[in-house]
């Protein structure tokens, strides 16, 4: 079994693969000051509560965008499982070219999304990951990673609006009954959520135009991340919703490395 760990800025997603099947998945809040001992307690608890024998874990893959936590999870893998984890980064041979000027600057989660999306749908692709940041990643027809776009996430924008405007409250991120807000909360919900939908569709259209100019083929658009189900529900431009795309990418990269 493979233990796949996706360490994001807001949440850490832990998955267990039995072969190619995702047997279990957990989402926990990311705390960037956790020690390796605290991480070990959490991982042991998740696996045991899920009915998994720790001795069956024979590989650990980590995709992290939180440097203070990366080492804690690496040390946990060595302590709990006596395994050297696969740490995913742009210097690995992951099976496709990274056309970023500095490949090591691409987030591990974005690389995992790219390889998993291409394996499932081919290319070209636009993969939209709705997390703390909203990222748009472009994969070519041959699987090469072209680059992408980074924008503020939906929840990040909402929290920043509340924090920086003294009279604006924190609001639940649900669509109001009318696009024209009749009170402050409704006005904020309309602006945040309809604004996010329109921004997403506008960026997808811009990227599609750029991809068509270079590749001559329109991309398939995939959504993943915490807010992806909402955006796919409200945008006809998003063709597929893949909530576990990063975990799938971790598995594919670990499989590639173990087969060498």
Steps between C-alpha positions, in 0.01 A plus 500: 500500500602857429452783749455820295522836678403832342610784730318819403493843660153454654448124505708184488340210314613149588410205280566127502525317167453126474657455158327755277193527724469789743390303805468791743542876510512750787518879505652674805587860576860594419699622801846605385656478846424131555796285591575161348379337823164679475471404135580138588224490763250642248593258220494196730158605629354550153623166374399300805157663522458420131578132565838497322800297613799734511722211394329485160625848404804436283533838327446863602465789254491865606395807301553811714467874446567575870878482554485513883293179498682307230777385730256397772318267262824363358624416851160347583532262202843388615393460864157341464545292184879467475468627142675767298215709357478623143499879522351643182667803339588641162843337489357147493470308175122487501449405137434834329680824429442798727516813287514743792818712490591343836340153527579484871270798560186306396299386801495126563120501502492658153733233362284227651188655349668513161613139488172363638285715275696404189494131587120507530398741222797557270579852384487786460360579844420788727494383861345743748585432865282695744698521824660774707608625158312424181749357253451436130744251350541437129606160367581456130371233265817294560487533880753781538432743783480846340443718804193680626341768714484562875216707650355550851274219615130548565524460877821704508327789325202482736720494811712788373191710426376447857841568651579817308157669508395586855124490446482190281420177689621147439237324288403146410599425142157410362328662204244766595146477356565796269812633328393846620578498870231641729722512806872497578529123533312436175703763320825341618387148411399616153825683442723220630326203337366641174830685471688171542284329236551783251873524573540125451311498171685808375838343573398169342396686184831690488701182547291317239573776247874476574500119476303504176748746349791271582353148486193543281290287736274621781593373846300278730436685826527316833417639844650380827553634850275606784265730308499303175159332543331839539675651198429202276133513600480864389725502192433322174866546402623244755464154350619278786523510879790301645522560878792261560721604208809587706488166681468320167804691374703402806415136431597522134832666575580249775410216264734640236788532745450151650502340152847625413 
